[in-house]
Amino acid sequence: MKKVLIITYYWPPSGGAGVQRWLKFSKYLPEFGWEPYILTVDPKFAAYPVIDESLMTDLPDKVKVFTTTAINFFKVYSTDSSRIPTAGFANSVNNTLKGKIMRFIRGNFFIPDPRRGWNRYAFKKACEIIESEDIIKIITTSPPHSTQLIGLKLKKKFPQITWIADLRDPWTDIYYYDQFYPTVLSKIIDSSYEKAVLKGADRIITIGPSLKATFVSKTSGIDSKTEVITNGYDEDDFKFTKESSPDVFTITYTGTLTETYPIAGFLKALKLFSEEGNNFILRFVGTVPENMKGTILKSVGNSSVEFISYTDHKKIVRYLLDSSILLLIIPEHKSNKSIITGKLFEYIASGKPILCLGPEDNDGSVIIKENEVGETFIYNDYKGISEYLTSVFSGTNKYVTPASKLFSRRELTEKVIHMLIQ
């Protein structure tokens, strides 16, 4: 088998969409004649936003996983609001003076991110693996974007290798970037890292056309070496779980919810929907800040809302299949056109209608429209949102097209293979 070294900070027992991307690719790579070698941080030294032990069962026994120690810089200024998971802040932003100081430290003393405390250990181990296993193909995936600096350093030491940089999120354009109060000098340093990675990588992968355009605009000459490989769903995750219709109309949202996810218009739509005599359950599976829970409960009422803390991936799939409609919210930010949340593809795989709140030109919204799996509404269009809920509730708009095989993890792995053999 051909060999490829995959360097990723997030790996089981870490949970979340960022873990699943390369976990699933690693699951299917051997089917195409490639043996993945995984280099990741030892969980005892890692800073994970969530834990999901169930993902360990997805890893084939033959996949070799190497772990190293790391310096956990988060301990220097540990607060909940400074821990950044793959899709934003885990909890509401701490706007106390202490919280702002902590975010300033994060944004100006740990560039590009605090998880770079893993880099020197990972680089040393990567060199050992490359030399002992005669590996000439490596993949670095981020966030955390500090992981890309490992690839940059390896390419300089081993110019003969092919280095593929997989960037799942924007770097200096991420929607919460300014909440770290970066100085002009910090922005210059971070931007220089970003451009060095984009120039130095032999190939670049990203998750959507708008994000590709963002990176291509950073530096010249990288358009031809940059490809889009979206996230997806694993058919095996849905194979043994049957969909069902809940007794009460159930609207499910999974993942993290923060203040950058506008819900006022949606809550107003629910009030209108309820006034029409429709009963419903609004279910959140994941992290919801206490202040937002209060807003939701005040608007909807305790009897109509369920808050379920982060749970393992298999249970999340079960919740999706036990829903009537699925809620997707795109954060409100000037760069939100490029945001494609990983859960979108599992929403699609569930076969349930998707109610998306966000701009119609968002890459995720375009996927929803092109694949006829739901509708997108701007945040304050409460009348349109309510009408769509009513149409699904009444059964006049329940049908969605079957999940496209284009988003199957197995099919997407073939695109990774194409990148590897170029």
C-alpha positions in Angstrom: 0.0 0.0 0.0 1.0 3.6 -0.6 1.5 5.6 2.6 0.3 9.0 3.6 1.0 10.8 6.9 -2.0 12.8 8.2 -1.2 15.4 10.9 -4.3 16.5 12.8 -4.7 18.0 16.3 -8.3 16.8 16.6 -8.7 13.0 16.7 -10.8 10.7 18.9 -11.6 10.9 21.8 -12.1 14.5 20.7 -15.5 15.1 19.3 -17.0 17.4 16.7 -17.2 17.8 12.9 -13.5 18.6 12.5 -12.6 15.2 13.9 -14.9 13.3 11.6 -13.5 14.7 8.3 -10.1 12.9 8.4 -11.3 10.1 10.6 -13.8 9.1 7.8 -11.2 9.7 5.1 -8.8 7.4 7.0 -11.5 4.8 7.3 -11.9 4.6 3.5 -8.4 5.4 2.2 -7.3 1.7 2.5 -10.1 0.7 0.1 -8.2 2.7 -2.5 -4.8 1.3 -1.7 -3.5 4.0 0.7 -2.3 3.4 4.2 -2.9 6.3 6.6 -0.5 7.1 9.3 -2.0 9.4 11.9 0.0 11.9 14.0 -2.0 13.6 16.7 -1.7 15.0 20.2 -1.8 12.7 23.2 -5.3 13.2 24.7 -3.7 13.8 28.2 -2.1 16.9 26.9 -4.8 18.1 24.5 -7.3 21.0 24.7 -10.5 19.5 23.3 -13.8 21.5 23.3 -15.8 18.2 23.5 -15.2 14.5 24.0 -16.8 11.7 22.0 -15.5 8.2 22.8 -17.9 6.6 20.3 -15.9 7.9 17.4 -13.1 5.4 18.3 -15.2 2.6 16.9 -14.9 4.2 13.4 -11.2 3.6 13.2 -10.0 0.5 11.4 -7.6 -1.6 13.6 -4.8 -1.4 11.0 -4.6 2.4 11.0 -1.4 3.4 12.7 -1.9 6.3 15.2 1.1 8.1 16.8 0.6 10.6 19.6 3.0 13.1 21.3 3.0 15.3 24.3 2.2 19.0 24.0 2.2 22.2 26.0 -1.3 23.2 26.8 -1.1 27.0 26.6 -4.8 27.3 27.5 -3.8 26.7 31.1 -2.0 30.1 31.1 -5.3 31.9 30.8 -8.0 29.2 31.1 -11.5 30.6 30.8 -14.5 29.0 29.1 -14.9 31.9 26.6 -11.3 31.5 25.4 -11.7 27.9 24.4 -12.4 27.8 20.7 -13.9 24.7 19.2 -14.0 24.1 15.5 -17.0 26.2 14.9 -16.7 29.2 17.2 -16.9 29.9 20.9 -18.1 27.0 23.1 -20.0 29.4 25.4 -21.1 33.0 25.3 -18.3 35.5 25.1 -17.1 36.7 28.5 -17.3 40.5 28.2 -16.0 41.2 31.7 -12.7 43.0 31.9 -11.0 39.7 32.8 -12.6 38.0 29.8 -11.5 40.7 27.4 -7.9 40.6 28.8 -7.8 36.9 28.4 -9.0 37.2 24.8 -6.4 39.9 24.1 -3.7 37.6 25.5 -5.0 34.7 23.2 -5.0 36.9 20.1 -1.6 38.6 20.6 0.7 36.2 22.5 -0.4 32.9 20.9 -0.3 33.3 17.2 -1.9 31.8 15.3 -3.5 29.9 18.2 -2.6 28.4 21.6 -2.5 24.8 20.3 0.8 25.6 18.7 2.2 24.2 22.0 2.0 20.9 20.2 4.1 21.9 17.1 7.6 21.2 18.2 6.7 17.7 19.5 4.7 16.9 16.4 7.4 18.1 14.1 10.0 15.9 15.8 7.8 12.8 15.6 6.7 13.5 12.0 10.4 13.6 11.0 10.9 10.2 12.6 7.8 8.7 10.8 8.8 10.2 7.4 12.3 8.8 7.7 11.4 5.3 9.1 8.4 4.7 6.9 9.8 6.4 3.8 6.7 8.6 3.4 6.6 11.1 0.7 2.9 12.3 1.0 1.7 14.3 4.0 -1.5 16.1 4.8 -2.0 18.8 7.5 -5.5 19.7 8.4 -6.8 22.7 10.3 -8.1 24.4 12.4 -6.1 24.8 14.6 -4.2 26.6 11.9 -1.0 26.2 13.9 -1.0 22.6 12.6 -0.2 24.0 9.1 3.1 25.5 10.4 4.2 21.9 11.1 3.7 21.1 7.4 5.5 24.3 6.4 8.5 23.3 8.5 8.5 19.7 7.2 8.4 20.8 3.6 11.5 22.9 4.2 13.3 19.9 5.8 12.1 17.4 3.2 11.6 19.2 -0.1 11.0 15.9 -1.8 7.7 15.3 0.0 4.3 16.3 -1.4 2.5 18.5 1.2 -1.3 18.9 1.1 -2.7 21.6 3.3 -6.4 21.0 4.2 -8.0 24.2 5.5 -11.5 23.6 6.8 -12.1 27.2 8.0 -11.0 30.7 7.2 -7.8 31.8 8.9 -7.5 35.5 9.5 -11.0 36.0 8.1 -12.8 33.7 10.7 -15.9 35.4 12.0 -14.7 35.6 15.6 -11.2 36.8 14.7 -11.7 40.4 16.0 -13.0 39.2 19.3 -9.3 38.5 20.2 -8.4 42.2 19.8 -5.4 41.5 17.6 -3.0 44.5 17.2 -1.8 45.6 13.8 1.5 43.8 14.4 -0.3 40.6 15.4 -2.4 40.7 12.3 0.7 41.2 10.2 2.4 38.2 11.8 -0.7 36.0 11.5 -1.2 37.0 7.9 2.4 36.2 7.1 1.9 32.7 8.5 -1.2 32.2 6.4 0.4 33.4 3.2 3.5 31.3 3.8 1.4 28.1 4.1 -0.7 28.9 1.0 2.5 29.5 -1.0 4.5 26.6 0.5 1.9 23.8 0.2 2.1 21.7 -3.0 -1.7 21.3 -2.9 -4.5 23.0 -1.0 -7.9 21.6 -0.1 -10.8 23.5 1.3 -14.4 22.9 1.9 -16.3 25.3 -0.4 -16.0 27.6 -3.4 -16.2 30.9 -1.4 -13.6 29.7 1.1 -11.4 28.8 -1.9 -11.9 32.2 -3.3 -10.9 33.8 0.0 -7.6 31.9 0.1 -6.9 32.4 -3.6 -7.3 36.2 -3.0 -4.5 36.1 -0.4 -1.6 35.4 -2.8 -1.1 34.9 -6.5 -0.5 31.6 -8.2 -2.4 29.2 -6.0 -5.7 28.9 -7.8 -4.6 25.9 -9.9 -3.3 24.0 -6.9 -6.4 24.6 -4.8 -9.4 22.1 -4.8 -12.7 22.0 -3.1 -13.6 18.8 -1.2 -16.7 19.3 0.9 -17.5 17.6 4.2 -20.0 14.8 3.9 -21.8 12.0 5.6 -20.9 8.4 6.2 -23.6 6.0 5.0 -22.6 3.5 7.6 -23.7 6.0 10.3 -27.3 5.8 9.0 -27.3 2.2 7.8 -28.6 0.6 11.0 -30.8 3.4 12.3 -34.3 3.8 10.9 -35.9 7.2 10.6 -39.1 7.8 12.5 -41.9 10.4 12.8 -42.1 11.8 16.3 -45.6 12.1 17.9 -45.1 15.8 18.4 -43.7 18.1 15.6 -40.0 18.3 16.5 -37.6 20.9 15.3 -34.0 19.9 16.1 -30.8 21.9 16.1 -27.5 20.3 16.8 -24.1 21.8 17.7 -23.0 25.0 19.3 -25.2 28.1 19.5 -23.7 31.5 20.3 -24.7 35.2 20.0 -23.5 35.3 16.5 -26.3 33.0 15.5 -29.4 35.3 15.3 -32.5 33.6 16.5 -34.9 36.5 17.2 -36.7 36.2 13.9 -37.0 32.4 14.2 -38.4 32.8 17.8 -41.0 35.3 16.4 -41.9 32.8 13.7 -42.4 30.1 16.3 -44.8 32.3 18.2 -46.8 32.9 15.0 -46.6 29.2 14.3 -47.9 28.4 17.8 -50.7 31.0 17.6 -52.1 29.0 14.6 -52.7 26.1 17.0 -49.6 24.0 16.1 -47.9 22.1 18.9 -44.2 21.5 18.6 -41.0 20.6 20.5 -37.9 22.8 19.9 -34.8 20.6 20.6 -31.2 21.8 21.0 -28.5 19.1 21.1 -25.2 20.7 22.0 -23.9 23.8 23.8 -26.3 26.7 24.4 -25.2 29.6 26.6 -27.3 30.2 29.7 -28.4 33.7 28.6 -29.6 32.3 25.2 -31.4 29.5 27.0 -33.2 32.1 29.0 -34.2 34.1 25.9 -35.5 30.9 24.2 -37.5 29.7 27.2 -39.0 33.2 27.7 -40.2 33.2 24.1 -41.2 29.6 23.6 -42.1 28.3 27.1 -40.5 25.5 29.1 -42.9 22.8 28.0 -42.0 23.3 24.3 -38.1 23.3 24.6 -35.6 20.5 25.2 -31.9 21.3 25.9 -29.7 18.2 25.6 -26.0 18.6 26.3 -23.4 17.5 23.8 -23.7 13.7 23.3 -21.9 11.1 21.2 -22.2 11.1 17.4 -24.4 7.9 17.2 -27.0 9.5 19.5 -26.9 12.7 17.4 -27.8 10.7 14.3 -30.7 9.2 16.3 -32.0 12.6 17.2 -31.8 13.7 13.6 -33.8 10.8 12.4 -36.4 11.3 15.2 -37.1 14.9 14.0 -39.7 16.5 11.8 -37.5 19.3 10.5 -33.9 20.3 11.1 -32.7 23.8 12.0 -29.5 25.2 10.5 -28.2 28.7 11.4 -25.4 30.5 9.6 -23.5 33.0 11.9 -24.2 36.6 11.0 -21.0 38.1 9.8 -19.6 39.8 6.7 -17.6 36.6 5.8 -20.5 34.2 6.4 -20.9 33.4 2.7 -18.1 30.8 3.0 -19.4 29.1 6.1 -20.5 25.5 5.5 -21.2 23.7 8.8 -20.2 20.1 8.8 -23.6 19.1 10.2 -25.3 20.2 7.0 -24.3 17.0 5.2 -25.7 14.7 8.0 -28.8 16.8 8.0 -29.0 16.0 4.3 -28.4 12.3 4.9 -31.2 12.1 7.4 -33.8 12.9 4.7 -35.5 15.5 6.9 -36.4 18.9 5.6 -33.9 21.6 6.5 -34.8 25.1 7.6 -31.8 27.3 7.1 -31.4 30.8 8.5 -28.8 32.9 6.7 -27.9 34.6 3.4 -29.2 32.9 0.2 -25.7 33.2 -1.4 -24.0 31.3 1.4 -22.3 28.1 0.1 -24.4 25.9 2.4 -27.6 27.6 1.3 -26.7 27.0 -2.3 -26.1 23.3 -1.6 -29.6 23.1 0.1 -31.3 24.8 -2.9 -29.4 22.8 -5.6 -30.1 19.5 -3.9 -33.7 20.4 -3.0 -33.4 19.4 0.7 -34.9 22.5 2.3 -35.3 26.2 2.3 -33.2 29.2 3.4 -34.6 32.4 4.9 -33.0 35.6 6.0 -32.8 35.9 9.8 -35.7 38.3 10.3 -38.2 36.8 7.8 -40.4 35.5 10.5 -43.5 35.2 8.2 -41.6 33.1 5.6 -40.1 30.9 8.3 -43.5 30.4 9.9 -45.1 29.6 6.6 -42.4 27.0 5.8 -42.9 25.4 9.2 -46.6 25.2 8.6 -46.1 23.6 5.2 -43.9 20.9 6.7 -46.3 20.5 9.6 -49.3 20.0 7.4 -47.5 17.6 5.1 -47.6 19.7 2.0 -43.9 20.2 2.0 -42.4 17.1 3.7 -40.6 15.6 0.7 -36.9 16.2 0.2 -34.7 14.5 -2.5 -32.6 11.6 -1.4 -29.1 12.4 -0.2 -26.7 12.9 -3.0 -23.9 10.3 -3.3 -21.6 13.3 -4.0 -21.5 13.9 -0.3 -20.8 10.4 0.7 -17.5 10.1 2.7 -16.5 7.1 0.5 -17.1 9.1 -2.7 -15.3 12.1 -1.3 -12.3 10.0 -0.4 -11.8 9.4 -4.2 -11.2 13.1 -4.5 -8.6 12.9 -1.8 -6.9 10.1 -3.8 -6.9 12.3 -6.9 -5.0 15.0 -4.9 -2.5 12.4 -3.6 -1.6 11.0 -7.0 -1.1 14.4 -8.7 
